Amino acid sequence: MYTEHRQRFLDELQKHGACALIPTNPTRTRSADTEFRFRPGSDFWYLTGFAEPESWLLLLPAGKGKDQPSRSILFLRKKDKTMEIWNGLRLGIDAAPEHLSIDEAYDVEDLWNCLPDLLEGYERLVFATGLCSENDSAVLETLSGLRARVRGGVQAPVQILDPGPILHELRLIKGKGEIEVMRKAAAITDEAHRKVMSVSSPGTNECELDALLDYTFRARGGTGASYGNIVAGGTNACILHYVENNAPLQDGDICLVDAGAEFDFYASDVTRSFPVNGKFSEAQAKVYSVVLEAQLAAIAQCQPGNTFLSVHEVALGVLVRGLIKLGLCTGSPEEVIENESYRDYYMHRTGHWMGLDVHDCGSYHQGEASRPLAAGMVLTVEPGLYIAHDAEGAPKALRGIGIRIEDDILITADGHENLSAKIPKSISEVEAACAVASSGH
């Protein structure tokens, strides 16, 4: 899969007369001398499948010189017995080419000495600036030194290109291997959501469900959570990015769980909202039904050729009609959309691209128009309604109810596939899942 990704990228680089330098993520300090768990950079992982820190990939397309073939060169840490005792095994320079199907591998300590000669002859360099000032400075210094040699006939890159228009557009369309990985992430997410529904009860703390999610993600072979879990009981569900996850769940409240497993660093992103005591109240069911209707209509809109924006517009239309029926907005649907009074209860868009990053790369527009959906794209569909506990003018029975329903949708050649379709979602399915006795918790 990664070899195919590199070749597709090399083909695009050749069209642009460019080479590419892609670093992995740096390690990040958590506190004092401890670090966060390392995660490779998404662009780097997409092209290598290699998860060691302090690594750089250089891609040189064919055509720089006479009969010059394309080259993939990995700069990585050399084997070091002492460091491996302390911090873990390293792949090493000698093993890297065969293990990763890379053409050449060198010590990362030699990167900046080797780079000028390797960049010579290319008009452009694809490199993401603005992410790490130290890397930016080193690249600019290398290019400056190379450009100083132009009087001697050296051709140096005259332009730095952002990876977005080339590499990120490739990442937007998922291949068969990537889709299979994302199905695995969704399957783990299914198990995790079912578990939290089954163990939730009045008095359970949000942190218990948070911990159970993380446990399931890792225990089933995932690389962790795709993002910080949101476990929001009661009015906490009206905070879109609630992350405290430390309040006791109350009888009669809804619990909103927005959490997805990451598998081989590919994301899932799913939200379910369920009754803490296992049974929706009449008011909760009314709000839930509006959100579910909006989500199902939006998912049906996920067809190749329909625009990304149209998915949101379909969901918004259903939500607005529901808000009027619930007595939360007044006027015609057209008037409510025009004056944006719905934004008191629905203040976000209905989805985003998803892949190696939970908010994945790729343009949402072509020119000024919303981008048409195409086979291989994966997007979330996540309408919601959030009625704050102090919402003026809202019927008292509806206050403090926050509902979001989210699934991961793959666009196919003739329609779509809901990667997270097995996770309970209808009112009857959710109540049944809440009633299931927990196993192993």
MOQUI-V452713 format. One record per residue. PHI is phi in whole degrees, 0 to 359 (999 if undefined). PSI is psi in whole degrees, -180 to 180 (* if undefined). OMEGA is omega in radians with two decimals (NA if undefined). Layout:
phi=PHI psi=PSI omega=OMEGA
phi=PHI psi=PSI omega=OMEGA
This chain:
phi=999 psi=-46 omega=-3.09
phi=289 psi=-34 omega=3.06
phi=298 psi=-43 omega=3.10
phi=297 psi=-42 omega=3.12
phi=299 psi=-44 omega=-3.14
phi=297 psi=-42 omega=-3.10
phi=294 psi=-41 omega=3.10
phi=298 psi=-41 omega=3.13
phi=292 psi=-42 omega=3.10
phi=300 psi=-40 omega=3.12
phi=299 psi=-41 omega=3.12
phi=290 psi=-39 omega=3.11
phi=300 psi=-41 omega=-3.13
phi=299 psi=-39 omega=3.12
phi=297 psi=-29 omega=-3.08
phi=262 psi=3 omega=-3.09
phi=60 psi=37 omega=-3.00
phi=233 psi=155 omega=2.90
phi=247 psi=174 omega=-3.07
phi=221 psi=139 omega=3.08
phi=238 psi=116 omega=-3.01
phi=237 psi=111 omega=3.06
phi=272 psi=158 omega=2.94
phi=277 psi=180 omega=3.09
phi=291 psi=150 omega=2.94
phi=283 psi=161 omega=2.98
phi=285 psi=151 omega=-3.07
phi=239 psi=134 omega=3.12
phi=285 psi=131 omega=3.07
phi=272 psi=-49 omega=3.03
phi=193 psi=142 omega=3.12
phi=49 psi=-116 omega=-3.10
phi=252 psi=25 omega=3.05
phi=251 psi=152 omega=-3.06
phi=237 psi=155 omega=2.99
phi=293 psi=155 omega=3.04
phi=302 psi=132 omega=-3.05
phi=287 psi=137 omega=2.99
phi=231 psi=127 omega=-3.13
phi=295 psi=155 omega=3.05
phi=298 psi=142 omega=-3.04
phi=295 psi=-43 omega=3.10
phi=299 psi=-43 omega=-3.11
phi=295 psi=-46 omega=3.13
phi=297 psi=-41 omega=3.13
phi=303 psi=-33 omega=-3.05
phi=262 psi=-14 omega=-3.04
phi=230 psi=-35 omega=-2.97
phi=67 psi=29 omega=-3.06
phi=244 psi=128 omega=-2.94
phi=248 psi=19 omega=3.10
phi=271 psi=144 omega=3.07
phi=288 psi=174 omega=3.09
phi=58 psi=46 omega=-3.11
phi=232 psi=148 omega=3.12
phi=224 psi=142 omega=3.05
phi=246 psi=129 omega=3.06
phi=245 psi=124 omega=3.12
phi=246 psi=123 omega=-3.10
phi=241 psi=108 omega=-3.12
phi=290 psi=163 omega=3.14
phi=294 psi=156 omega=2.98
phi=105 psi=1 omega=-3.14
phi=294 psi=-41 omega=3.09
phi=231 psi=-175 omega=-3.13
phi=297 psi=122 omega=3.12
phi=56 psi=28 omega=-3.14
phi=284 psi=117 omega=3.12
phi=283 psi=165 omega=3.05
phi=289 psi=154 omega=-3.10
phi=221 psi=138 omega=2.98
phi=244 psi=124 omega=-3.03
phi=234 psi=125 omega=3.12
phi=253 psi=128 omega=3.00
phi=256 psi=123 omega=-3.05
phi=214 psi=173 omega=-3.14
phi=289 psi=140 omega=3.07
phi=282 psi=163 omega=3.06
phi=298 psi=139 omega=-3.13
phi=210 psi=106 omega=-3.02
phi=302 psi=-43 omega=-3.11
phi=295 psi=-47 omega=-3.13
phi=294 psi=-32 omega=3.13
phi=290 psi=-32 omega=3.06
phi=297 psi=-41 omega=-3.10
phi=280 psi=-42 omega=-2.90
phi=237 psi=2 omega=3.10
phi=112 psi=160 omega=-3.09
phi=292 psi=151 omega=3.07
phi=243 psi=149 omega=3.09
phi=295 psi=-47 omega=3.12
phi=90 psi=158 omega=-3.03
phi=292 psi=-44 omega=-3.05
phi=294 psi=-37 omega=-3.07
phi=276 psi=-19 omega=-2.98
phi=299 psi=-46 omega=-3.08
phi=302 psi=-48 omega=-3.13
phi=289 psi=-41 omega=-3.06
phi=293 psi=-36 omega=-3.05
phi=249 psi=3 omega=-3.08
phi=56 psi=38 omega=3.07
phi=265 psi=146 omega=-3.12
phi=292 psi=-44 omega=-3.06
phi=217 psi=154 omega=3.10
phi=219 psi=140 omega=-3.12
phi=219 psi=165 omega=3.10
phi=295 psi=130 omega=-3.14
phi=298 psi=-24 omega=3.11
phi=295 psi=-19 omega=-3.12
phi=263 psi=3 omega=-3.02
phi=306 psi=-53 omega=-2.99
phi=286 psi=-21 omega=3.03
phi=283 psi=-36 omega=-3.11
phi=279 psi=-29 omega=-2.94
phi=300 psi=-43 omega=-3.10
phi=305 psi=-46 omega=-3.12
phi=293 psi=-33 omega=-3.12
phi=287 psi=-32 omega=-3.14
phi=280 psi=-18 omega=-3.08
phi=301 psi=133 omega=3.08
phi=100 psi=-10 omega=3.11
phi=260 psi=140 omega=-3.09
phi=282 psi=-31 omega=-3.02
phi=222 psi=154 omega=3.08
phi=235 psi=124 omega=3.02
phi=273 psi=118 omega=-3.11
phi=203 psi=133 omega=-3.11
phi=276 psi=108 omega=3.10
phi=272 psi=163 omega=3.05
phi=87 psi=1 omega=-3.13
phi=263 psi=-32 omega=-3.12
phi=211 psi=112 omega=-3.05
phi=298 psi=-35 omega=3.13
phi=295 psi=-43 omega=3.09
phi=294 psi=-42 omega=3.12
phi=302 psi=-47 omega=-3.10
phi=297 psi=-42 omega=-3.12
phi=294 psi=-40 omega=3.13
phi=293 psi=-46 omega=-3.14
phi=297 psi=-39 omega=3.10
phi=295 psi=-40 omega=3.10
phi=297 psi=-45 omega=-3.14
phi=294 psi=-38 omega=3.12
phi=298 psi=-44 omega=3.12
phi=296 psi=-38 omega=-3.13
phi=290 psi=-40 omega=3.13
phi=292 psi=-25 omega=3.10
phi=291 psi=-12 omega=-3.12
phi=260 psi=12 omega=-3.07
phi=295 psi=-29 omega=3.12
phi=295 psi=-23 omega=3.10
phi=271 psi=11 omega=3.09
phi=90 psi=10 omega=3.14
phi=279 psi=132 omega=3.04
phi=261 psi=119 omega=-3.12
phi=250 psi=152 omega=3.05
phi=303 psi=131 omega=-3.11
phi=257 psi=-2 omega=-3.06
phi=209 psi=138 omega=3.02
phi=257 psi=124 omega=-3.11
phi=256 psi=140 omega=3.03
phi=289 psi=144 omega=3.13
phi=294 psi=-18 omega=-3.01
phi=307 psi=-59 omega=-3.05
phi=295 psi=-17 omega=-3.11
phi=250 psi=-71 omega=-3.04
phi=293 psi=-43 omega=-3.07
phi=289 psi=-27 omega=3.04
phi=289 psi=-32 omega=3.04
phi=293 psi=-41 omega=-3.13
phi=294 psi=-25 omega=-3.09
phi=296 psi=-35 omega=-3.12
phi=263 psi=111 omega=-3.05
phi=277 psi=140 omega=3.05
phi=273 psi=177 omega=-3.08
phi=300 psi=-41 omega=-3.14
phi=296 psi=-42 omega=3.12
phi=295 psi=-41 omega=-3.14
phi=297 psi=-39 omega=3.12
phi=295 psi=-39 omega=3.09
phi=296 psi=-41 omega=-3.14
phi=291 psi=-30 omega=3.03
phi=295 psi=-39 omega=3.11
phi=296 psi=-42 omega=3.10
phi=300 psi=-42 omega=-3.14
phi=293 psi=-36 omega=3.14
phi=294 psi=-40 omega=3.08
phi=294 psi=-40 omega=3.12
phi=297 psi=-38 omega=3.07
phi=303 psi=-51 omega=-3.14
phi=300 psi=-43 omega=-3.09
phi=296 psi=-45 omega=-3.14
phi=294 psi=-40 omega=3.09
phi=299 psi=-40 omega=-3.13
phi=296 psi=-45 omega=-3.09
phi=291 psi=-34 omega=3.05
phi=298 psi=-41 omega=-3.03
phi=287 psi=-26 omega=-3.09
phi=260 psi=-9 omega=-3.11
phi=290 psi=137 omega=3.07
phi=198 psi=161 omega=3.10
phi=307 psi=131 omega=-3.12
phi=99 psi=-22 omega=3.03
phi=298 psi=139 omega=3.11
phi=269 psi=146 omega=3.09
phi=308 psi=-36 omega=-3.09
phi=295 psi=-28 omega=3.11
phi=293 psi=-42 omega=3.11
phi=291 psi=-38 omega=3.09
phi=303 psi=-47 omega=-3.13
phi=294 psi=-38 omega=3.14
phi=294 psi=-38 omega=3.06
phi=300 psi=-52 omega=-3.12
phi=300 psi=-42 omega=3.13
phi=301 psi=-47 omega=-3.09
phi=294 psi=-42 omega=3.13
phi=303 psi=-47 omega=-3.09
phi=282 psi=-40 omega=-3.08
phi=295 psi=-26 omega=-3.13
phi=265 psi=14 omega=3.02
phi=95 psi=5 omega=3.11
phi=285 psi=166 omega=3.09
phi=270 psi=12 omega=3.10
phi=122 psi=-158 omega=3.08
phi=272 psi=144 omega=3.13
phi=291 psi=-21 omega=-3.09
phi=194 psi=172 omega=3.13
phi=296 psi=124 omega=-3.12
phi=301 psi=142 omega=2.99
phi=250 psi=115 omega=3.06
phi=236 psi=102 omega=-2.93
phi=234 psi=110 omega=3.11
phi=267 psi=144 omega=3.07
phi=60 psi=-135 omega=-3.07
phi=292 psi=-15 omega=3.05
phi=300 psi=-26 omega=3.14
phi=293 psi=-14 omega=3.11
phi=274 psi=0 omega=3.01
phi=261 psi=112 omega=-2.94
phi=301 psi=-43 omega=-3.12
phi=246 psi=51 omega=3.11
phi=292 psi=126 omega=-3.07
phi=231 psi=-3 omega=-3.11
phi=297 psi=-43 omega=3.05
phi=49 psi=50 omega=-3.07
phi=217 psi=20 omega=-3.11
phi=254 psi=147 omega=3.07
phi=290 psi=143 omega=3.11
phi=278 psi=137 omega=-3.04
phi=256 psi=144 omega=3.05
phi=302 psi=131 omega=3.13
phi=91 psi=-3 omega=3.14
phi=265 psi=162 omega=2.96
phi=266 psi=142 omega=2.99
phi=248 psi=122 omega=3.10
phi=260 psi=123 omega=3.11
phi=241 psi=116 omega=3.08
phi=246 psi=103 omega=-3.04
phi=202 psi=142 omega=3.12
phi=216 psi=141 omega=3.09
phi=284 psi=148 omega=2.99
phi=253 psi=132 omega=3.14
phi=232 psi=123 omega=-3.03
phi=50 psi=36 omega=3.08
phi=71 psi=10 omega=2.99
phi=265 psi=139 omega=-2.95
phi=268 psi=155 omega=2.76
phi=235 psi=161 omega=-3.06
phi=207 psi=103 omega=-3.01
phi=227 psi=139 omega=3.03
phi=235 psi=135 omega=2.99
phi=227 psi=148 omega=3.12
phi=235 psi=126 omega=-3.03
phi=219 psi=156 omega=-3.13
phi=284 psi=132 omega=-3.12
phi=301 psi=-39 omega=-3.11
phi=268 psi=5 omega=3.05
phi=92 psi=-3 omega=-3.09
phi=221 psi=123 omega=3.09
phi=293 psi=137 omega=2.96
phi=285 psi=169 omega=3.14
phi=301 psi=-44 omega=-3.13
phi=294 psi=-44 omega=3.13
phi=298 psi=-41 omega=-3.13
phi=296 psi=-37 omega=3.12
phi=296 psi=-47 omega=3.13
phi=294 psi=-44 omega=-3.13
phi=300 psi=-42 omega=-3.10
phi=296 psi=-36 omega=3.10
phi=295 psi=-46 omega=-3.12
phi=295 psi=-42 omega=3.14
phi=296 psi=-42 omega=3.10
phi=299 psi=-42 omega=3.13
phi=297 psi=-41 omega=-3.11
phi=292 psi=-44 omega=3.14
phi=297 psi=-38 omega=3.10
phi=293 psi=-40 omega=3.14
phi=292 psi=-40 omega=3.10
phi=297 psi=-40 omega=3.10
phi=299 psi=-27 omega=3.13
phi=284 psi=-12 omega=-3.09
phi=282 psi=80 omega=-3.13
phi=231 psi=145 omega=3.09
phi=302 psi=134 omega=-3.11
phi=101 psi=-32 omega=3.02
phi=289 psi=150 omega=-3.07
phi=276 psi=158 omega=3.07
phi=301 psi=-42 omega=-3.12
phi=296 psi=-33 omega=-3.09
phi=297 psi=-28 omega=3.10
phi=297 psi=-45 omega=3.09
phi=295 psi=-42 omega=-3.09
phi=296 psi=-39 omega=3.10
phi=295 psi=-47 omega=3.12
phi=299 psi=-44 omega=-3.11
phi=299 psi=-41 omega=3.13
phi=301 psi=-44 omega=3.14
phi=293 psi=-43 omega=-3.14
phi=298 psi=-43 omega=-3.11
phi=296 psi=-44 omega=3.11
phi=297 psi=-37 omega=3.10
phi=292 psi=-40 omega=3.12
phi=299 psi=-39 omega=3.11
phi=294 psi=-44 omega=-3.13
phi=295 psi=-33 omega=3.13
phi=281 psi=-6 omega=-3.13
phi=81 psi=19 omega=-3.13
phi=266 psi=-24 omega=3.08
phi=227 psi=153 omega=3.12
phi=237 psi=152 omega=-3.11
phi=108 psi=-176 omega=3.09
phi=280 psi=161 omega=3.09
phi=305 psi=-40 omega=-3.14
phi=296 psi=-41 omega=3.14
phi=293 psi=-41 omega=-3.13
phi=295 psi=-40 omega=3.10
phi=292 psi=-39 omega=-3.12
phi=294 psi=-45 omega=-3.09
phi=272 psi=-4 omega=3.06
phi=60 psi=28 omega=3.08
phi=294 psi=-20 omega=3.09
phi=297 psi=-22 omega=-3.05
phi=293 psi=-13 omega=3.01
phi=295 psi=-23 omega=-3.05
phi=237 psi=-15 omega=3.11
phi=215 psi=101 omega=-2.94
phi=244 psi=12 omega=3.13
phi=229 psi=168 omega=3.08
phi=285 psi=173 omega=-2.98
phi=266 psi=-4 omega=3.14
phi=180 psi=180 omega=3.13
phi=201 psi=163 omega=3.05
phi=294 psi=155 omega=3.13
phi=215 psi=145 omega=3.13
phi=184 psi=-120 omega=3.07
phi=294 psi=-31 omega=3.01
phi=252 psi=143 omega=-3.11
phi=296 psi=-37 omega=2.91
phi=257 psi=88 omega=-2.90
phi=282 psi=167 omega=-3.09
phi=280 psi=171 omega=-3.11
phi=117 psi=141 omega=-3.10
phi=288 psi=146 omega=3.07
phi=264 psi=-3 omega=-3.09
phi=226 psi=154 omega=2.92
phi=239 psi=107 omega=-2.94
phi=67 psi=-129 omega=3.11
phi=263 psi=-3 omega=-3.08
phi=265 psi=151 omega=3.05
phi=296 psi=143 omega=-3.02
phi=286 psi=135 omega=3.03
phi=290 psi=143 omega=3.07
phi=287 psi=147 omega=-3.12
phi=219 psi=156 omega=-3.12
phi=304 psi=134 omega=-3.14
phi=101 psi=-15 omega=3.06
phi=283 psi=146 omega=3.04
phi=235 psi=129 omega=3.14
phi=223 psi=157 omega=3.02
phi=270 psi=153 omega=2.98
phi=233 psi=111 omega=-2.92
phi=216 psi=65 omega=3.04
phi=290 psi=162 omega=3.12
phi=199 psi=167 omega=2.99
phi=224 psi=134 omega=-3.05
phi=228 psi=109 omega=-3.05
phi=250 psi=100 omega=-3.04
phi=300 psi=155 omega=-3.11
phi=295 psi=-22 omega=-3.14
phi=248 psi=25 omega=-3.11
phi=294 psi=111 omega=-3.13
phi=292 psi=135 omega=3.11
phi=87 psi=-11 omega=3.12
phi=279 psi=140 omega=3.05
phi=306 psi=139 omega=-3.04
phi=303 psi=-37 omega=-3.09
phi=294 psi=-21 omega=-3.09
phi=265 psi=-13 omega=-3.04
phi=292 psi=140 omega=3.13
phi=84 psi=6 omega=3.12
phi=264 psi=124 omega=3.04
phi=236 psi=124 omega=-3.10
phi=231 psi=129 omega=2.92
phi=222 psi=141 omega=3.09
phi=231 psi=124 omega=-3.00
phi=223 psi=135 omega=3.05
phi=227 psi=165 omega=-3.13
phi=254 psi=119 omega=-2.97
phi=245 psi=122 omega=3.04
phi=266 psi=127 omega=3.04
phi=279 psi=129 omega=3.13
phi=249 psi=176 omega=-3.09
phi=298 psi=-30 omega=-3.07
phi=236 psi=16 omega=3.12
phi=165 psi=-120 omega=-3.14
phi=204 psi=164 omega=3.01
phi=232 psi=126 omega=3.07
phi=275 psi=106 omega=-3.07
phi=294 psi=-26 omega=-3.08
phi=248 psi=26 omega=-3.03
phi=296 psi=-25 omega=-3.06
phi=284 psi=-15 omega=-3.09
phi=287 psi=127 omega=-3.07
phi=311 psi=136 omega=-3.05
phi=219 psi=-40 omega=3.10
phi=293 psi=162 omega=-3.13
phi=303 psi=-45 omega=-3.12
phi=293 psi=-40 omega=3.13
phi=295 psi=-43 omega=-3.12
phi=295 psi=-46 omega=3.13
phi=297 psi=-37 omega=3.11
phi=294 psi=-40 omega=3.12
phi=295 psi=-36 omega=3.11
phi=293 psi=-26 omega=-3.10
phi=274 psi=-13 omega=-3.10
phi=290 psi=133 omega=3.10
phi=293 psi=138 omega=3.13
phi=293 psi=145 omega=3.05
phi=244 psi=121 omega=3.04
phi=79 psi=17 omega=3.12
phi=246 psi=* omega=NA
